[in-house]
Amino acid sequence: MSNPHENMDRMYRLQRYFYDLTRKYYLLGRDQLLEEMKVQAGESVLEAGCGTARNLIILAKRHPDAMFYGLDASAAMLETAQAKVDAAGVKNIQLRTALADDFAFDGTFGLSKTFDKIFFSYSISMIPPWRESIENALKNLKARGDLFIVDFYDQRDLPSPFPRFLKWWLMKFHVRFWPELIRYLECLDSERTVTVTITPLFRRYSFLAHLKSTS
Ligand SMILES: C[S@@+](CC[C@H](N)C(=O)[O-])C[C@H]1O[C@@H](n2cnc3c(N)ncnc32)[C@H](O)[C@@H]1O
């Protein structure tokens, strides 16, 4: 049976060294997400699938009075992330190896309270148990907390043959847009457990979803 930790380690063993440089040009919408999170002093924020901690380091520098947590399936990726956190000199980031569908605020991070904010930045498209991961994130979120997802969308408004080329390219990295994902988020909204806002970005290249928990 395939092991997500080993799969991700295999994929990122070499890529982690040039990851930030290359992804800068096509993981679009990440900076907009970081702006829209509106982190407050004293809050705790988790990134699920944090990779090299690029997003966490930006946030930790911007909000020295908040705490940031990152989890990732790949221990190799987190080794690079920890080196970058140390080089940046930020003290308010903690990293753990864990799966998005199987972490807990207390067991994984030793916290006594659930998170104020959780986000997935270009990780949900790599996680086959994406539903379970979103459900687990909501379980680990405080009442009236915020969950954000930024990731590839369906590219429907981009000129042909770009969408087909992009899909082919992303499959090489085990990345895909889950066709049922947006419908699933809308259903969560209609069940009234969360209110959901979905914003298409760059002619549906990517999307930014904001889920506000109602209870
Ligand atoms: C494309 S990278 C994005 C990294 C970072 N979030 C960013 O925006 O630069 C996706 C990350 O998700 C991690 N990942 C994949 N499957 C995962 C899972 N089931 N649980 C946790 N992390 C996972 C990968 O190891 C990788 O570091």
Ligand as a Chemical Component Dictionary entry (heavy atoms), coordinates in Angstrom:
data_LIG
# 
_chem_comp.id                   LIG 
_chem_comp.type                 NON-POLYMER 
_chem_comp.pdbx_formal_charge   0 
_chem_comp.three_letter_code    LIG 
# 
loop_
_chem_comp_atom.comp_id 
_chem_comp_atom.atom_id 
_chem_comp_atom.alt_atom_id 
_chem_comp_atom.type_symbol 
_chem_comp_atom.charge 
_chem_comp_atom.model_Cartn_x 
_chem_comp_atom.model_Cartn_y 
_chem_comp_atom.model_Cartn_z 
_chem_comp_atom.pdbx_ordinal 
LIG C1  C1  C 0  2.823  22.112 -3.688 1  
LIG S1  S1  S 1  3.453  22.006 -2.034 2  
LIG C2  C2  C 0  2.875  23.558 -1.359 3  
LIG C3  C3  C 0  3.741  24.030 -0.221 4  
LIG C4  C4  C 0  3.299  25.346 0.447  5  
LIG N1  N1  N 0  1.992  25.205 1.031  6  
LIG C5  C5  C 0  3.356  26.509 -0.497 7  
LIG O1  O1  O 0  2.336  27.182 -0.695 8  
LIG O2  O2  O -1 4.457  26.797 -1.012 9  
LIG C6  C6  C 0  2.396  20.826 -1.282 10 
LIG C7  C7  C 0  2.898  20.303 0.050  11 
LIG O3  O3  O 0  1.874  19.467 0.603  12 
LIG C8  C8  C 0  2.507  18.360 1.245  13 
LIG N2  N2  N 0  1.526  17.258 1.334  14 
LIG C9  C9  C 0  1.097  16.424 0.365  15 
LIG N3  N3  N 0  0.206  15.546 0.853  16 
LIG C10 C10 C 0  0.043  15.842 2.174  17 
LIG C11 C11 C 0  -0.760 15.302 3.228  18 
LIG N4  N4  N 0  -1.583 14.267 3.015  19 
LIG N5  N5  N 0  -0.674 15.858 4.455  20 
LIG C12 C12 C 0  0.178  16.902 4.686  21 
LIG N6  N6  N 0  0.961  17.448 3.728  22 
LIG C13 C13 C 0  0.902  16.935 2.488  23 
LIG C14 C14 C 0  3.692  18.039 0.348  24 
LIG O4  O4  O 0  4.678  17.275 1.030  25 
LIG C15 C15 C 0  4.167  19.445 -0.038 26 
LIG O5  O5  O 0  5.139  19.929 0.843  27 
# 
loop_
_chem_comp_bond.comp_id 
_chem_comp_bond.atom_id_1 
_chem_comp_bond.atom_id_2 
_chem_comp_bond.value_order 
_chem_comp_bond.pdbx_ordinal 
LIG C1  S1  SING 1  
LIG S1  C2  SING 2  
LIG S1  C6  SING 3  
LIG C2  C3  SING 4  
LIG C3  C4  SING 5  
LIG C4  N1  SING 6  
LIG C4  C5  SING 7  
LIG C5  O1  DOUB 8  
LIG C5  O2  SING 9  
LIG C6  C7  SING 10 
LIG C7  O3  SING 11 
LIG C7  C15 SING 12 
LIG O3  C8  SING 13 
LIG C8  N2  SING 14 
LIG C8  C14 SING 15 
LIG N2  C9  SING 16 
LIG N2  C13 SING 17 
LIG C9  N3  DOUB 18 
LIG N3  C10 SING 19 
LIG C10 C11 SING 20 
LIG C10 C13 DOUB 21 
LIG C11 N4  SING 22 
LIG C11 N5  DOUB 23 
LIG N5  C12 SING 24 
LIG C12 N6  DOUB 25 
LIG N6  C13 SING 26 
LIG C14 O4  SING 27 
LIG C14 C15 SING 28 
LIG C15 O5  SING 29 
# 
